[in-house]
Amino acid sequence: MTVIVLTNCPPGLRGFLTRWLLEISSGVFIGSPSARIRDILWDEVQQYANQGRALLAHTTNNEQGYTFRTHDHTWHPVDHEGVTLILRPNANTSHPIASTPIPGWSKASQRRRFGRR
């Protein structure tokens, strides 16, 4: 099983993918092409995606039963002890105010500290 998700890609690329895959929703393609055809499709997606983003997920023989590839995503797949996980960018780095803790104690810790309920 192969799933390709396109975001902000040219309509011609979507038309190209409908030759081998079924578009079940806008920009979401699903099918069961051979591994060779899947790799050719992914190469075409990477070449013609322009400013768009793309995600490929397909079944494989590993612990998870699937693997995925990304093109121009801010989230990236990372291998962690044989399991593929998604590395998301840290949201706090863009807002330095949100990452600084508020000085003082929380009300719950004050209650615990002073024995109040």
Backbone as XML, in Angstrom:
<?xml version="1.0"?>
<chain id="A" units="angstrom">
  <residue number="1" name="MET">
    <atom name="N" x="0.851" y="-1.170" z="0.000"/>
    <atom name="CA" x="0.000" y="0.000" z="0.000"/>
    <atom name="C" x="0.898" y="1.234" z="0.000"/>
  </residue>
  <residue number="2" name="THR">
    <atom name="N" x="0.555" y="2.184" z="-0.808"/>
    <atom name="CA" x="1.306" y="3.431" z="-0.925"/>
    <atom name="C" x="0.358" y="4.602" z="-0.785"/>
  </residue>
  <residue number="3" name="VAL">
    <atom name="N" x="0.771" y="5.606" z="-0.014"/>
    <atom name="CA" x="-0.009" y="6.823" z="0.166"/>
    <atom name="C" x="0.914" y="8.008" z="-0.105"/>
  </residue>
  <residue number="4" name="ILE">
    <atom name="N" x="0.489" y="8.925" z="-0.962"/>
    <atom name="CA" x="1.219" y="10.157" z="-1.228"/>
    <atom name="C" x="0.284" y="11.317" z="-0.910"/>
  </residue>
  <residue number="5" name="VAL">
    <atom name="N" x="0.775" y="12.259" z="-0.111"/>
    <atom name="CA" x="-0.001" y="13.439" z="0.259"/>
    <atom name="C" x="0.730" y="14.664" z="-0.279"/>
  </residue>
  <residue number="6" name="LEU">
    <atom name="N" x="0.035" y="15.460" z="-1.083"/>
    <atom name="CA" x="0.601" y="16.672" z="-1.662"/>
    <atom name="C" x="-0.070" y="17.897" z="-1.059"/>
  </residue>
  <residue number="7" name="THR">
    <atom name="N" x="0.727" y="18.932" z="-0.808"/>
    <atom name="CA" x="0.209" y="20.199" z="-0.314"/>
    <atom name="C" x="0.813" y="21.314" z="-1.147"/>
  </residue>
  <residue number="8" name="ASN">
    <atom name="N" x="-0.029" y="22.152" z="-1.728"/>
    <atom name="CA" x="0.409" y="23.311" z="-2.502"/>
    <atom name="C" x="1.299" y="22.910" z="-3.687"/>
  </residue>
  <residue number="9" name="CYS">
    <atom name="N" x="0.887" y="21.873" z="-4.401"/>
    <atom name="CA" x="1.634" y="21.394" z="-5.562"/>
    <atom name="C" x="0.874" y="21.726" z="-6.843"/>
  </residue>
  <residue number="10" name="PRO">
    <atom name="N" x="1.554" y="21.763" z="-7.995"/>
    <atom name="CA" x="0.889" y="22.087" z="-9.256"/>
    <atom name="C" x="-0.169" y="21.050" z="-9.634"/>
  </residue>
  <residue number="11" name="PRO">
    <atom name="N" x="-1.237" y="21.470" z="-10.307"/>
    <atom name="CA" x="-2.286" y="20.537" z="-10.719"/>
    <atom name="C" x="-1.773" y="19.465" z="-11.679"/>
  </residue>
  <residue number="12" name="GLY">
    <atom name="N" x="-0.758" y="19.786" z="-12.474"/>
    <atom name="CA" x="-0.201" y="18.799" z="-13.400"/>
    <atom name="C" x="0.403" y="17.607" z="-12.691"/>
  </residue>
  <residue number="13" name="LEU">
    <atom name="N" x="0.991" y="17.842" z="-11.523"/>
    <atom name="CA" x="1.558" y="16.747" z="-10.738"/>
    <atom name="C" x="0.457" y="15.854" z="-10.204"/>
  </residue>
  <residue number="14" name="ARG">
    <atom name="N" x="-0.640" y="16.447" z="-9.780"/>
    <atom name="CA" x="-1.779" y="15.650" z="-9.317"/>
    <atom name="C" x="-2.331" y="14.798" z="-10.454"/>
  </residue>
  <residue number="15" name="GLY">
    <atom name="N" x="-2.420" y="15.372" z="-11.664"/>
    <atom name="CA" x="-2.887" y="14.611" z="-12.814"/>
    <atom name="C" x="-1.942" y="13.480" z="-13.166"/>
  </residue>
  <residue number="16" name="PHE">
    <atom name="N" x="-0.638" y="13.721" z="-13.031"/>
    <atom name="CA" x="0.353" y="12.694" z="-13.298"/>
    <atom name="C" x="0.186" y="11.507" z="-12.347"/>
  </residue>
  <residue number="17" name="LEU">
    <atom name="N" x="-0.058" y="11.793" z="-11.073"/>
    <atom name="CA" x="-0.182" y="10.709" z="-10.095"/>
    <atom name="C" x="-1.454" y="9.888" z="-10.277"/>
  </residue>
  <residue number="18" name="THR">
    <atom name="N" x="-2.494" y="10.482" z="-10.869"/>
    <atom name="CA" x="-3.744" y="9.733" z="-11.055"/>
    <atom name="C" x="-3.615" y="8.629" z="-12.094"/>
  </residue>
  <residue number="19" name="ARG">
    <atom name="N" x="-2.510" y="8.579" z="-12.820"/>
    <atom name="CA" x="-2.292" y="7.467" z="-13.758"/>
    <atom name="C" x="-2.079" y="6.157" z="-13.018"/>
  </residue>
  <residue number="20" name="TRP">
    <atom name="N" x="-1.462" y="6.211" z="-11.813"/>
    <atom name="CA" x="-1.144" y="4.987" z="-11.089"/>
    <atom name="C" x="-1.845" y="4.884" z="-9.737"/>
  </residue>
  <residue number="21" name="LEU">
    <atom name="N" x="-2.309" y="6.013" z="-9.204"/>
    <atom name="CA" x="-2.906" y="6.018" z="-7.872"/>
    <atom name="C" x="-4.304" y="6.632" z="-7.922"/>
  </residue>
  <residue number="22" name="LEU">
    <atom name="N" x="-5.108" y="6.334" z="-6.931"/>
    <atom name="CA" x="-6.460" y="6.874" z="-6.815"/>
    <atom name="C" x="-6.437" y="8.065" z="-5.869"/>
  </residue>
  <residue number="23" name="GLU">
    <atom name="N" x="-6.994" y="9.199" z="-6.311"/>
    <atom name="CA" x="-7.060" y="10.389" z="-5.462"/>
    <atom name="C" x="-8.338" y="10.307" z="-4.629"/>
  </residue>
  <residue number="24" name="ILE">
    <atom name="N" x="-8.186" y="9.976" z="-3.340"/>
    <atom name="CA" x="-9.357" y="9.774" z="-2.487"/>
    <atom name="C" x="-9.828" y="11.066" z="-1.832"/>
  </residue>
  <residue number="25" name="SER">
    <atom name="N" x="-8.974" y="12.062" z="-1.777"/>
    <atom name="CA" x="-9.310" y="13.386" z="-1.278"/>
    <atom name="C" x="-8.368" y="14.353" z="-1.975"/>
  </residue>
  <residue number="26" name="SER">
    <atom name="N" x="-8.606" y="15.621" z="-1.845"/>
    <atom name="CA" x="-7.773" y="16.586" z="-2.530"/>
    <atom name="C" x="-6.316" y="16.485" z="-2.070"/>
  </residue>
  <residue number="27" name="GLY">
    <atom name="N" x="-5.448" y="16.039" z="-2.963"/>
    <atom name="CA" x="-4.033" y="15.907" z="-2.663"/>
    <atom name="C" x="-3.629" y="14.640" z="-1.964"/>
  </residue>
  <residue number="28" name="VAL">
    <atom name="N" x="-4.553" y="13.700" z="-1.748"/>
    <atom name="CA" x="-4.246" y="12.431" z="-1.076"/>
    <atom name="C" x="-4.428" y="11.299" z="-2.087"/>
  </residue>
  <residue number="29" name="PHE">
    <atom name="N" x="-3.324" y="10.599" z="-2.378"/>
    <atom name="CA" x="-3.323" y="9.536" z="-3.380"/>
    <atom name="C" x="-2.991" y="8.221" z="-2.700"/>
  </residue>
  <residue number="30" name="ILE">
    <atom name="N" x="-3.681" y="7.152" z="-3.124"/>
    <atom name="CA" x="-3.497" y="5.843" z="-2.513"/>
    <atom name="C" x="-3.502" y="4.781" z="-3.606"/>
  </residue>
  <residue number="31" name="GLY">
    <atom name="N" x="-2.707" y="3.734" z="-3.410"/>
    <atom name="CA" x="-2.650" y="2.650" z="-4.380"/>
    <atom name="C" x="-1.639" y="1.601" z="-3.972"/>
  </residue>
  <residue number="32" name="SER">
    <atom name="N" x="-1.437" y="0.620" z="-4.869"/>
    <atom name="CA" x="-0.490" y="-0.466" z="-4.616"/>
    <atom name="C" x="0.424" y="-0.686" z="-5.812"/>
  </residue>
  <residue number="33" name="PRO">
    <atom name="N" x="1.215" y="0.310" z="-6.187"/>
    <atom name="CA" x="2.156" y="0.100" z="-7.297"/>
    <atom name="C" x="3.355" y="-0.721" z="-6.819"/>
  </residue>
  <residue number="34" name="SER">
    <atom name="N" x="4.121" y="-1.241" z="-7.772"/>
    <atom name="CA" x="5.335" y="-1.973" z="-7.408"/>
    <atom name="C" x="6.354" y="-1.003" z="-6.812"/>
  </residue>
  <residue number="35" name="ALA">
    <atom name="N" x="7.382" y="-1.549" z="-6.180"/>
    <atom name="CA" x="8.406" y="-0.711" z="-5.552"/>
    <atom name="C" x="9.125" y="0.142" z="-6.586"/>
  </residue>
  <residue number="36" name="ARG">
    <atom name="N" x="9.356" y="-0.393" z="-7.756"/>
    <atom name="CA" x="10.044" y="0.363" z="-8.809"/>
    <atom name="C" x="9.188" y="1.544" z="-9.260"/>
  </residue>
  <residue number="37" name="ILE">
    <atom name="N" x="7.909" y="1.320" z="-9.492"/>
    <atom name="CA" x="7.002" y="2.401" z="-9.902"/>
    <atom name="C" x="6.864" y="3.425" z="-8.780"/>
  </residue>
  <residue number="38" name="ARG">
    <atom name="N" x="6.771" y="2.966" z="-7.529"/>
    <atom name="CA" x="6.668" y="3.879" z="-6.392"/>
    <atom name="C" x="7.883" y="4.803" z="-6.333"/>
  </residue>
  <residue number="39" name="ASP">
    <atom name="N" x="9.079" y="4.263" z="-6.526"/>
    <atom name="CA" x="10.281" y="5.101" z="-6.496"/>
    <atom name="C" x="10.321" y="6.080" z="-7.662"/>
  </residue>
  <residue number="40" name="ILE">
    <atom name="N" x="9.855" y="5.659" z="-8.830"/>
    <atom name="CA" x="9.788" y="6.565" z="-9.986"/>
    <atom name="C" x="8.785" y="7.684" z="-9.714"/>
  </residue>
  <residue number="41" name="LEU">
    <atom name="N" x="7.628" y="7.346" z="-9.145"/>
    <atom name="CA" x="6.627" y="8.358" z="-8.808"/>
    <atom name="C" x="7.181" y="9.354" z="-7.794"/>
  </residue>
  <residue number="42" name="TRP">
    <atom name="N" x="7.901" y="8.869" z="-6.792"/>
    <atom name="CA" x="8.445" y="9.753" z="-5.768"/>
    <atom name="C" x="9.502" y="10.686" z="-6.366"/>
  </residue>
  <residue number="43" name="ASP">
    <atom name="N" x="10.322" y="10.173" z="-7.286"/>
    <atom name="CA" x="11.301" y="11.035" z="-7.959"/>
    <atom name="C" x="10.608" y="12.143" z="-8.748"/>
  </residue>
  <residue number="44" name="GLU">
    <atom name="N" x="9.510" y="11.807" z="-9.426"/>
    <atom name="CA" x="8.744" y="12.807" z="-10.177"/>
    <atom name="C" x="8.112" y="13.835" z="-9.236"/>
  </residue>
  <residue number="45" name="VAL">
    <atom name="N" x="7.599" y="13.365" z="-8.108"/>
    <atom name="CA" x="6.993" y="14.277" z="-7.131"/>
    <atom name="C" x="8.040" y="15.263" z="-6.630"/>
  </residue>
  <residue number="46" name="GLN">
    <atom name="N" x="9.221" y="14.774" z="-6.274"/>
    <atom name="CA" x="10.271" y="15.662" z="-5.780"/>
    <atom name="C" x="10.712" y="16.661" z="-6.844"/>
  </residue>
  <residue number="47" name="GLN">
    <atom name="N" x="10.738" y="16.233" z="-8.086"/>
    <atom name="CA" x="11.199" y="17.106" z="-9.161"/>
    <atom name="C" x="10.190" y="18.206" z="-9.474"/>
  </residue>
  <residue number="48" name="TYR">
    <atom name="N" x="8.897" y="17.881" z="-9.469"/>
    <atom name="CA" x="7.877" y="18.821" z="-9.928"/>
    <atom name="C" x="7.045" y="19.452" z="-8.816"/>
  </residue>
  <residue number="49" name="ALA">
    <atom name="N" x="7.391" y="19.239" z="-7.563"/>
    <atom name="CA" x="6.592" y="19.793" z="-6.462"/>
    <atom name="C" x="6.753" y="21.302" z="-6.324"/>
  </residue>
  <residue number="50" name="ASN">
    <atom name="N" x="7.827" y="21.878" z="-6.882"/>
    <atom name="CA" x="8.100" y="23.316" z="-6.791"/>
    <atom name="C" x="8.109" y="23.766" z="-5.332"/>
  </residue>
  <residue number="51" name="GLN">
    <atom name="N" x="7.229" y="24.692" z="-4.967"/>
    <atom name="CA" x="7.170" y="25.212" z="-3.600"/>
    <atom name="C" x="6.303" y="24.348" z="-2.681"/>
  </residue>
  <residue number="52" name="GLY">
    <atom name="N" x="5.715" y="23.285" z="-3.214"/>
    <atom name="CA" x="4.814" y="22.454" z="-2.425"/>
    <atom name="C" x="5.547" y="21.473" z="-1.532"/>
  </residue>
  <residue number="53" name="ARG">
    <atom name="N" x="4.757" y="20.816" z="-0.708"/>
    <atom name="CA" x="5.282" y="19.789" z="0.191"/>
    <atom name="C" x="4.685" y="18.456" z="-0.201"/>
  </residue>
  <residue number="54" name="ALA">
    <atom name="N" x="5.421" y="17.384" z="0.093"/>
    <atom name="CA" x="4.939" y="16.050" z="-0.233"/>
    <atom name="C" x="5.350" y="15.062" z="0.850"/>
  </residue>
  <residue number="55" name="LEU">
    <atom name="N" x="4.526" y="14.037" z="1.017"/>
    <atom name="CA" x="4.783" y="12.978" z="1.981"/>
    <atom name="C" x="4.454" y="11.654" z="1.313"/>
  </residue>
  <residue number="56" name="LEU">
    <atom name="N" x="5.349" y="10.685" z="1.428"/>
    <atom name="CA" x="5.135" y="9.344" z="0.889"/>
    <atom name="C" x="5.185" y="8.366" z="2.043"/>
  </residue>
  <residue number="57" name="ALA">
    <atom name="N" x="4.167" y="7.536" z="2.193"/>
    <atom name="CA" x="4.152" y="6.468" z="3.197"/>
    <atom name="C" x="3.831" y="5.174" z="2.477"/>
  </residue>
  <residue number="58" name="HIS">
    <atom name="N" x="4.598" y="4.119" z="2.780"/>
    <atom name="CA" x="4.338" y="2.832" z="2.134"/>
    <atom name="C" x="4.699" y="1.693" z="3.070"/>
  </residue>
  <residue number="59" name="THR">
    <atom name="N" x="4.089" y="0.549" z="2.827"/>
    <atom name="CA" x="4.351" y="-0.634" z="3.641"/>
    <atom name="C" x="5.730" y="-1.187" z="3.317"/>
  </residue>
  <residue number="60" name="THR">
    <atom name="N" x="6.349" y="-1.756" z="4.327"/>
    <atom name="CA" x="7.658" y="-2.380" z="4.152"/>
    <atom name="C" x="7.841" y="-3.436" z="5.241"/>
  </residue>
  <residue number="61" name="ASN">
    <atom name="N" x="8.903" y="-4.205" z="5.122"/>
    <atom name="CA" x="9.160" y="-5.292" z="6.059"/>
    <atom name="C" x="10.100" y="-4.804" z="7.159"/>
  </residue>
  <residue number="62" name="ASN">
    <atom name="N" x="9.561" y="-4.088" z="8.138"/>
    <atom name="CA" x="10.330" y="-3.664" z="9.304"/>
    <atom name="C" x="9.449" y="-3.778" z="10.541"/>
  </residue>
  <residue number="63" name="GLU">
    <atom name="N" x="9.951" y="-3.301" z="11.678"/>
    <atom name="CA" x="9.205" y="-3.439" z="12.935"/>
    <atom name="C" x="7.880" y="-2.699" z="12.906"/>
  </residue>
  <residue number="64" name="GLN">
    <atom name="N" x="7.851" y="-1.533" z="12.268"/>
    <atom name="CA" x="6.628" y="-0.748" z="12.216"/>
    <atom name="C" x="5.659" y="-1.235" z="11.146"/>
  </residue>
  <residue number="65" name="GLY">
    <atom name="N" x="6.173" y="-1.851" z="10.102"/>
    <atom name="CA" x="5.325" y="-2.319" z="9.010"/>
    <atom name="C" x="5.156" y="-1.284" z="7.911"/>
  </residue>
  <residue number="66" name="TYR">
    <atom name="N" x="5.718" y="-0.108" z="8.098"/>
    <atom name="CA" x="5.637" y="0.947" z="7.092"/>
    <atom name="C" x="6.852" y="1.856" z="7.244"/>
  </residue>
  <residue number="67" name="THR">
    <atom name="N" x="7.059" y="2.687" z="6.236"/>
    <atom name="CA" x="8.074" y="3.736" z="6.295"/>
    <atom name="C" x="7.549" y="4.938" z="5.534"/>
  </residue>
  <residue number="68" name="PHE">
    <atom name="N" x="8.201" y="6.064" z="5.674"/>
    <atom name="CA" x="7.728" y="7.263" z="4.998"/>
    <atom name="C" x="8.899" y="8.145" z="4.639"/>
  </residue>
  <residue number="69" name="ARG">
    <atom name="N" x="8.655" y="9.019" z="3.660"/>
    <atom name="CA" x="9.639" y="9.992" z="3.195"/>
    <atom name="C" x="8.934" y="11.335" z="3.088"/>
  </residue>
  <residue number="70" name="THR">
    <atom name="N" x="9.694" y="12.407" z="3.271"/>
    <atom name="CA" x="9.115" y="13.743" z="3.185"/>
    <atom name="C" x="9.893" y="14.590" z="2.192"/>
  </residue>
  <residue number="71" name="HIS">
    <atom name="N" x="9.220" y="15.597" z="1.662"/>
    <atom name="CA" x="9.840" y="16.560" z="0.749"/>
    <atom name="C" x="9.410" y="17.958" z="1.182"/>
  </residue>
  <residue number="72" name="ASP">
    <atom name="N" x="10.364" y="18.795" z="1.580"/>
    <atom name="CA" x="10.136" y="20.184" z="2.002"/>
    <atom name="C" x="9.168" y="20.317" z="3.172"/>
  </residue>
  <residue number="73" name="HIS">
    <atom name="N" x="9.249" y="19.409" z="4.122"/>
    <atom name="CA" x="8.460" y="19.506" z="5.347"/>
    <atom name="C" x="9.332" y="20.042" z="6.466"/>
  </residue>
  <residue number="74" name="THR">
    <atom name="N" x="8.729" y="20.714" z="7.437"/>
    <atom name="CA" x="9.479" y="21.126" z="8.611"/>
    <atom name="C" x="9.635" y="19.960" z="9.581"/>
  </residue>
  <residue number="75" name="TRP">
    <atom name="N" x="8.796" y="18.942" z="9.470"/>
    <atom name="CA" x="8.920" y="17.741" z="10.286"/>
    <atom name="C" x="9.734" y="16.737" z="9.480"/>
  </residue>
  <residue number="76" name="HIS">
    <atom name="N" x="10.708" y="16.101" z="10.118"/>
    <atom name="CA" x="11.593" y="15.186" z="9.413"/>
    <atom name="C" x="11.607" y="13.818" z="10.090"/>
  </residue>
  <residue number="77" name="PRO">
    <atom name="N" x="11.638" y="12.726" z="9.298"/>
    <atom name="CA" x="11.763" y="11.392" z="9.894"/>
    <atom name="C" x="13.170" y="11.176" z="10.436"/>
  </residue>
  <residue number="78" name="VAL">
    <atom name="N" x="13.248" y="10.572" z="11.615"/>
    <atom name="CA" x="14.521" y="10.289" z="12.274"/>
    <atom name="C" x="14.500" y="8.851" z="12.755"/>
  </residue>
  <residue number="79" name="ASP">
    <atom name="N" x="15.569" y="8.109" z="12.490"/>
    <atom name="CA" x="15.670" y="6.727" z="12.965"/>
    <atom name="C" x="16.113" y="6.742" z="14.421"/>
  </residue>
  <residue number="80" name="HIS">
    <atom name="N" x="15.326" y="6.110" z="15.285"/>
    <atom name="CA" x="15.651" y="6.026" z="16.706"/>
    <atom name="C" x="15.621" y="4.563" z="17.119"/>
  </residue>
  <residue number="81" name="GLU">
    <atom name="N" x="16.801" y="3.946" z="17.182"/>
    <atom name="CA" x="16.953" y="2.545" z="17.561"/>
    <atom name="C" x="16.094" y="1.624" z="16.708"/>
  </residue>
  <residue number="82" name="GLY">
    <atom name="N" x="16.071" y="1.876" z="15.401"/>
    <atom name="CA" x="15.342" y="1.018" z="14.475"/>
    <atom name="C" x="13.896" y="1.408" z="14.250"/>
  </residue>
  <residue number="83" name="VAL">
    <atom name="N" x="13.402" y="2.391" z="14.965"/>
    <atom name="CA" x="12.020" y="2.854" z="14.805"/>
    <atom name="C" x="12.073" y="4.265" z="14.224"/>
  </residue>
  <residue number="84" name="THR">
    <atom name="N" x="11.303" y="4.509" z="13.181"/>
    <atom name="CA" x="11.283" y="5.828" z="12.560"/>
    <atom name="C" x="10.285" y="6.713" z="13.289"/>
  </residue>
  <residue number="85" name="LEU">
    <atom name="N" x="10.775" y="7.845" z="13.758"/>
    <atom name="CA" x="9.943" y="8.821" z="14.456"/>
    <atom name="C" x="9.985" y="10.136" z="13.705"/>
  </residue>
  <residue number="86" name="ILE">
    <atom name="N" x="9.060" y="11.022" z="14.010"/>
    <atom name="CA" x="9.021" y="12.344" z="13.384"/>
    <atom name="C" x="9.647" y="13.355" z="14.333"/>
  </residue>
  <residue number="87" name="LEU">
    <atom name="N" x="10.616" y="14.107" z="13.814"/>
    <atom name="CA" x="11.237" y="15.189" z="14.570"/>
    <atom name="C" x="10.523" y="16.479" z="14.207"/>
  </residue>
  <residue number="88" name="ARG">
    <atom name="N" x="9.822" y="17.035" z="15.183"/>
    <atom name="CA" x="9.095" y="18.286" z="14.962"/>
    <atom name="C" x="9.949" y="19.434" z="15.460"/>
  </residue>
  <residue number="89" name="PRO">
    <atom name="N" x="9.857" y="20.597" z="14.791"/>
    <atom name="CA" x="10.612" y="21.749" z="15.291"/>
    <atom name="C" x="10.056" y="22.198" z="16.642"/>
  </residue>
  <residue number="90" name="ASN">
    <atom name="N" x="10.928" y="22.712" z="17.468"/>
    <atom name="CA" x="10.536" y="23.167" z="18.788"/>
    <atom name="C" x="9.741" y="24.460" z="18.665"/>
  </residue>
  <residue number="91" name="ALA">
    <atom name="N" x="8.516" y="24.461" z="19.140"/>
    <atom name="CA" x="7.647" y="25.635" z="19.025"/>
    <atom name="C" x="8.120" y="26.773" z="19.922"/>
  </residue>
  <residue number="92" name="ASN">
    <atom name="N" x="8.825" y="26.462" z="21.006"/>
    <atom name="CA" x="9.253" y="27.501" z="21.938"/>
    <atom name="C" x="10.408" y="28.331" z="21.406"/>
  </residue>
  <residue number="93" name="THR">
    <atom name="N" x="11.146" y="27.854" z="20.412"/>
    <atom name="CA" x="12.288" y="28.610" z="19.924"/>
    <atom name="C" x="11.855" y="29.859" z="19.172"/>
  </residue>
  <residue number="94" name="SER">
    <atom name="N" x="10.681" y="29.855" z="18.571"/>
    <atom name="CA" x="10.234" y="31.027" z="17.836"/>
    <atom name="C" x="9.686" y="32.118" z="18.767"/>
  </residue>
  <residue number="95" name="HIS">
    <atom name="N" x="9.285" y="31.756" z="19.984"/>
    <atom name="CA" x="8.752" y="32.706" z="20.946"/>
    <atom name="C" x="9.581" y="32.637" z="22.227"/>
  </residue>
  <residue number="96" name="PRO">
    <atom name="N" x="10.617" y="33.472" z="22.343"/>
    <atom name="CA" x="11.469" y="33.379" z="23.537"/>
    <atom name="C" x="10.740" y="33.710" z="24.828"/>
  </residue>
  <residue number="97" name="ILE">
    <atom name="N" x="9.667" y="34.484" z="24.754"/>
    <atom name="CA" x="8.925" y="34.830" z="25.966"/>
    <atom name="C" x="8.231" y="33.596" z="26.523"/>
  </residue>
  <residue number="98" name="ALA">
    <atom name="N" x="7.719" y="32.726" z="25.639"/>
    <atom name="CA" x="7.007" y="31.539" z="26.091"/>
    <atom name="C" x="7.941" y="30.530" z="26.745"/>
  </residue>
  <residue number="99" name="SER">
    <atom name="N" x="9.259" y="30.557" z="26.416"/>
    <atom name="CA" x="10.170" y="29.561" z="26.952"/>
    <atom name="C" x="10.730" y="29.955" z="28.319"/>
  </residue>
  <residue number="100" name="THR">
    <atom name="N" x="10.593" y="31.223" z="28.731"/>
    <atom name="CA" x="11.117" y="31.628" z="30.036"/>
    <atom name="C" x="10.085" y="31.335" z="31.109"/>
  </residue>
  <residue number="101" name="PRO">
    <atom name="N" x="10.505" y="30.677" z="32.182"/>
    <atom name="CA" x="9.532" y="30.352" z="33.236"/>
    <atom name="C" x="9.137" y="31.610" z="34.004"/>
  </residue>
  <residue number="102" name="ILE">
    <atom name="N" x="7.945" y="31.587" z="34.533"/>
    <atom name="CA" x="7.451" y="32.696" z="35.347"/>
    <atom name="C" x="8.089" y="32.569" z="36.720"/>
  </residue>
  <residue number="103" name="PRO">
    <atom name="N" x="8.669" y="33.649" z="37.254"/>
    <atom name="CA" x="9.314" y="33.550" z="38.562"/>
    <atom name="C" x="8.301" y="33.310" z="39.668"/>
  </residue>
  <residue number="104" name="GLY">
    <atom name="N" x="8.754" y="32.632" z="40.719"/>
    <atom name="CA" x="7.889" y="32.369" z="41.857"/>
    <atom name="C" x="7.370" y="30.951" z="41.854"/>
  </residue>
  <residue number="105" name="TRP">
    <atom name="N" x="6.556" y="30.662" z="42.831"/>
    <atom name="CA" x="6.005" y="29.332" z="43.003"/>
    <atom name="C" x="4.577" y="29.294" z="42.468"/>
  </residue>
  <residue number="106" name="SER">
    <atom name="N" x="4.164" y="28.105" z="42.011"/>
    <atom name="CA" x="2.768" y="27.958" z="41.613"/>
    <atom name="C" x="1.902" y="27.896" z="42.873"/>
  </residue>
  <residue number="107" name="LYS">
    <atom name="N" x="0.618" y="28.102" z="42.711"/>
    <atom name="CA" x="-0.278" y="28.071" z="43.865"/>
    <atom name="C" x="-0.331" y="26.680" z="44.482"/>
  </residue>
  <residue number="108" name="ALA">
    <atom name="N" x="-0.273" y="25.649" z="43.635"/>
    <atom name="CA" x="-0.307" y="24.279" z="44.160"/>
    <atom name="C" x="0.946" y="23.988" z="44.976"/>
  </residue>
  <residue number="109" name="SER">
    <atom name="N" x="2.118" y="24.414" z="44.503"/>
    <atom name="CA" x="3.338" y="24.145" z="45.263"/>
    <atom name="C" x="3.374" y="24.983" z="46.542"/>
  </residue>
  <residue number="110" name="GLN">
    <atom name="N" x="2.797" y="26.177" z="46.520"/>
    <atom name="CA" x="2.727" y="26.983" z="47.741"/>
    <atom name="C" x="1.855" y="26.297" z="48.780"/>
  </residue>
  <residue number="111" name="ARG">
    <atom name="N" x="0.746" y="25.721" z="48.361"/>
    <atom name="CA" x="-0.129" y="25.006" z="49.290"/>
    <atom name="C" x="0.594" y="23.815" z="49.885"/>
  </residue>
  <residue number="112" name="ARG">
    <atom name="N" x="1.308" y="23.038" z="49.046"/>
    <atom name="CA" x="2.045" y="21.883" z="49.548"/>
    <atom name="C" x="3.160" y="22.333" z="50.502"/>
  </residue>
  <residue number="113" name="ARG">
    <atom name="N" x="3.841" y="23.419" z="50.143"/>
    <atom name="CA" x="4.984" y="23.887" z="50.910"/>
    <atom name="C" x="4.561" y="24.366" z="52.299"/>
  </residue>
  <residue number="114" name="PHE">
    <atom name="N" x="3.446" y="25.060" z="52.373"/>
    <atom name="CA" x="3.009" y="25.627" z="53.630"/>
    <atom name="C" x="1.925" y="24.781" z="54.318"/>
  </residue>
  <residue number="115" name="GLY">
    <atom name="N" x="1.629" y="23.615" z="53.756"/>
    <atom name="CA" x="0.698" y="22.684" z="54.407"/>
    <atom name="C" x="-0.750" y="23.101" z="54.337"/>
  </residue>
  <residue number="116" name="ARG">
    <atom name="N" x="-1.109" y="23.976" z="53.437"/>
    <atom name="CA" x="-2.512" y="24.386" z="53.319"/>
    <atom name="C" x="-3.204" y="23.483" z="52.304"/>
  </residue>
  <residue number="117" name="ARG">
    <atom name="N" x="-4.472" y="23.371" z="52.451"/>
    <atom name="CA" x="-5.255" y="22.568" z="51.511"/>
    <atom name="C" x="-6.214" y="23.400" z="50.772"/>
  </residue>
</chain>
